[in-house]
Amino acid sequence: MKILEDCFGHQVRLTEERLAHILEHPEMAGMEAELQRVLRQPQFVRRSRSDDAVRLFYEFYAQTLVGGKWLCVVVKYPPNDAFIVTAYLTDKPKHGEDLWPTK
């Protein structure tokens, strides 16, 4: 298990099981190091509209295996914990309340 730090200063767990799940998707090959970078220095972070304890960390990559895409790292923050649920490439970010950068 890896312990990463997000842009808010929280420690975030990344289990071997979750990393294996993320890397099962061929388009995520070579993106493992980017998970940590996006948590630490995202372009922006949004609160999930479907789960108040979930944050979506986004960064745009002009060149991925499937073209220009947003990398979204999904982190759940239950009380006294934080862990990566999944990460994926997407054409556009989901709607939600912007949490980062702070205004």
PyMOL commands that set and color helices and strands:
alter all, ss='L'
color gray80, all
select helices_A, chain A and resi 16-23+26-28+32-40
alter helices_A, ss='H'
color red, helices_A
select strands_A, chain A and resi 2-5+11-14+44-47+54-61+69-76+83-90+98-100
alter strands_A, ss='S'
color yellow, strands_A
deselect
rebuild
show_as cartoon
